[in-house]
Amino acid sequence: MQNLNNGRTDTFFQQFRHWDLNLLVVLEALYTEQGNVTRAAQRVGLSQSAMSHALNRLREMLDDPLFIKRGHRMEATRRAMALAPVVAGWLEQIRTQLHPPEFDPATVQQEINVAIPEHLERLVLPALLGFLRKQAPGLHLHSRPVPMAQLTDAFTQGRIDMAIIGNDWEPKEAYQYCLLAESRFMYVYDARQLQFDDAVSLAELAEVPQLASNYSHKTATIIDNYFAEQGVTRRITATSGGITAIPAILAECPMLSILPEIMVADHPLFDALVRRPFEPDKVRARLYLVWHRLHEHDPAQQFIRDWLLRHFAAMSQ
């Protein structure tokens, strides 16, 4: 965090202990009403006696009478006239900062960096960028592929504002997260290379040569762990760095690949492959949206997060 101290001494801060800054609102109301205590009290929402008491405290704090009765009216002193526009400016600045204007996506100008795994960009970017082009043309979104092992550093260094991740990363205390989607797994293969009976046991699947994908950036995936829990080890004979090449590989080799359904459903590259559920009620892939708590109330980021939640909810229906 930027150091805002600017060499200020302890005395600078401690002097405010003896000042009631709420009285500045009283000064603004009295000056607006030309020293009329009754009308000023109505503006602030105090009784007349409470306003009179506040005026006395204000005079003591500023060491000036501020308003002097002259005839039938009150007249502001030079001190009050000098302070009034400054106080009015302070109060307006504070009000604006504490209650910023309502977020308007049509006028916002901001860049947001999102870590989206390459194999999920197809599910997110076309619809999201189309939405932003119409609703928030000044909101520029950039997809930043970040390996899971570097995710924390990317957040810390400000290279990303939020991330879509799998269920193999544990968010730290500094982060907020929510579930975006939950997907069963499918095993996919080319019918010209492999044939299966209607019912295939886990042990039988484990014996078939398999093409693994390291989309999760881990050596042991949720699928490997599941096989191990059942006392079998699947026969991995090759590994792909993503999913794009998998259909072409399966078309050439008698192998199968086990992938989250969300990654292969409605994917044109997988249209020619057979897709069958893999233990649908037992193994699930989960996608989470993660962001730093520092950005919890950033309106532009909230705008993007809300869209992502709606988008994935619609996909699951």
N, C-alpha and C positions, 0 to 999 in steps of 0.2 A: 504494500500500500504506500502511496506517495506520502512523504513526510510533510505535513502542513503546519508544523510548529513554528517555523520561520524565526527561531531564536527567541520566542516569547518567554518571559520569566514567569516564575510561579506567582508573582504579585499580579501579573496581568489576569490570570485565571481566578485568583482568590478574591479580587475586588468585586467580582460578580456575585459573590456570596452575600454582599451587603446591598445589592441592587435587586429590586423586584422588576424584572423586565416586562411583566404583565401590565405594569403601570404605563408602558408606552402606548398600549391600546387606549387607556384612559386619556392620555394626552391627545391622541389623534381624535377621539370622540369630542373632547372639550373644545379643541381648536375648530373642528368642523361645525360645532354648534355655537361658536363665538363665546365660549365660556359659560354657556347656560347649563348649569348642573342638572336641572330637571330633564331637559331634552337629551343631554349626553348620557344620563343614567338609563333612559329608555333605549337608546341605541345599543348600549353595552349589555343591557339586561340586568341592571343593578337597581337597588332602591336608591332614593335620593340621598338618604343618610349615608349609605355605603359609598356612593359616588363622592360625597363631600369628604368622607374619611380618606378615600383614595387620592383625592386632590391634595389633601394635607400631606399625605405620605410622599406624593410626587414632588411637592414643593420642598420638602425636607431632603429628598434624594438629590434633587437638582440644585438645591440652595438658591431658589428663585421663586418669587410669588407667582409667576407665570400668567395669571389673570388677575387684573385689578378692577374693582368696581368703579365705574365712572358714570355718574348719573344713574340711569335705569339699565345700563348694560355693562357687561364685562369687557375689558380691553386686554388683548394679549401683550405681554411684555416683549422687549426685543429678543430675549432669550427664547421665549415660546415661539416667536415668529421664525427665528433661525432654526430651531429644532424641528418644527412641524413638517416641512417638506422632506427633511432627512428621514424622520420617523415614518412618514407615509411611504417613502420609497422602501425602507427596510421591511415594513409590514407587508407590502405588496410582493416583494421578493420572497419573503418567507412563505406567504400564502401560496404563491405559485409553485415553489419547490415542494411544499408539503402536500399540495393538491395539484399535481401536474394536469395539463389539459387532457381531455379524453383522447385515447389512442385512435388515430385515423389512418387505417392501412393505405388509403389512397394517396396520402401525402408523406408518409414516413420515408426517410432516407437512411438505410442501414444495411450493413453486410452481416450475414450470419453464416458461420461455418459449422457444418454437420458431418460427423464421421459416419459414413454409410458404407458397409461392406459392398464390394463391387457386385456380388451376386444378388444384392437386394436393391441396387439402384433402379433396376427395371420396374420394381414394384412401387417406387416412391417418386423418382424425379420427373417422369413425364407428366403425371397428374399434378404434382406440386408446383412445378415451374409453370405449367399452364394456368393454374389457379392464381399464382402470384402475378403473372403477366396481366391478368384482368383485374385483380382486386388490390394488388400492392406492387405496382411497377417499380417503385423505388426501393423495394426490399430485395436485395440481391443475395441469393443463396448459393453457397459453394460446397460441393461434396468433397470431403477430404478423407481418402482411405487411410486409416491408421491401424497398424497391427495392434492386436489386443494388448500385447506386452508394453506398448508405448502409450496406451490410452491415458493413464494418469498423468504422465508428463505432458501430453498434448493439452489436457485440460489446464494444468498448472501454468503452462507457458502461454496460454491464451490462443493456441492454434485452432482449437475447436470450442464451440459453445454448447453443443449437445451431441449425443451419439446414439445410434441404434446398434445394440449389441445382442449377442446370444446369451444363453444361460450358463456360460462358463467364465464370467467375470463378476466378482463380488464388489459392488459399489462401497466406497468408503463413507465415513460419516459426513464428509463435506458435500456429498452428492444426494440429489433427489432422483428417484426413478419410478417408473410405472410400467406395468405390463402392456405391451402393444398387441401381441398376438401369441397364440399357442397353436402349434401345428403337429399333427402326427407325422410319422415317417412313411416313406414309400420305398419299395425296392423296384428299380427300373432295369430293364434289359431289352435287348433286341431279339425278337422272336425268330429271326433267321439264325441266330447264334445259340440261343438257349431255349429249352422247352421245359415247362414245369407242370406237374399235376395240379389239380385244383387246390389241394391241401398240401402245404409244404411246412415241415417242422423247422424249428430254429436250428436244430442239429444239421438238417439237410441243407439249409441255407448256408450255414457256416462252412460247409465243404465246397461250395461253389466259389471259383476264383472271383475276387472282388476288387473293384476299382474304388479306392477311398478318395475322399476330397478333404483337403486341409483348409476348407473355408473358415473353420473355427479357429485356425492358427494354433491348434493343440495336437500333439501326437496321439494321445488317447482321447477319442471323442466320446460323446454320450452313448453312441452305438457300441463302441468297443467295450465300454464299461458295462453295458447291459448284457452283452454276450458273456463277459467274464462273470457277472453275477449269476448267470444261468449255468456256469461251469463249462462253457465252450469257448473256443477262440475262432474267430472268423478268419478265413484264408485270404488275406490281403496280398495281392500280387502286383499291384501298381497303385500309385497315388497321383492325383491331379491337383494342381495349385488352385483350381477354382471349379466352376461347373460348366463353363462354356464349351470346353472340349469334350466333355463326357459323352454326349450323344454320338459324336463321330467315333470315339474310341470304342464304345459299345457296339457300334455298327460293324467294326472290324474284328472285335475280339469276343470270345465266349465268356463274358464277365457280366456281373451285375453291380449296381451301385445303390447304396441306401442313402436317401436324401430327404430332408424335410419337404413335406408336400407343398408348402408355401413357395418353395423355390422352383418347383417343376410344374405346378399347376398352371395351365394356360400359357406355358412357355413354348413358343413355336418350335424351338430346337428339339423338344422332347415329344413332339406330336407322334413321331413314327415309332416310339418306344412303348413297350408294355409297362404299365404302372400298377403295382399291386400294394395294398396296405401291409405295413410291417408292424406286427404287434400293436394295432391301433389304440388299444386301451391301456397300454403299459408304458410306452415310451413317447415322450413329447419334447419337441423343440420349442423353446420360448424366446421371444424377442422382447427386449426392454428398451425404453427410451430413458436415457440418462442425461442429467444436466447438473451443473454446479449450483449450489445453494445461493451463490452470489447473484445469479441471474434469475432467481425464482420469480421476481416481480418485474422483469424486463418485459414491457408490453409487446414488443416485436417478437421476442422469443416465445412468449406465451401464445401469440397468434400462430406461430409455426407449430408449437407443441399441440395446440388444440386441433389444428388441421390433421396432424399425424394420427392423433387418437381417433378422430372421426373416420379417417381414411382406412385405418386397419380394422376398425369396428365394422365398417361397411364390407370389407373384404371377407370377414369371417361369417357374414350372414348368408 
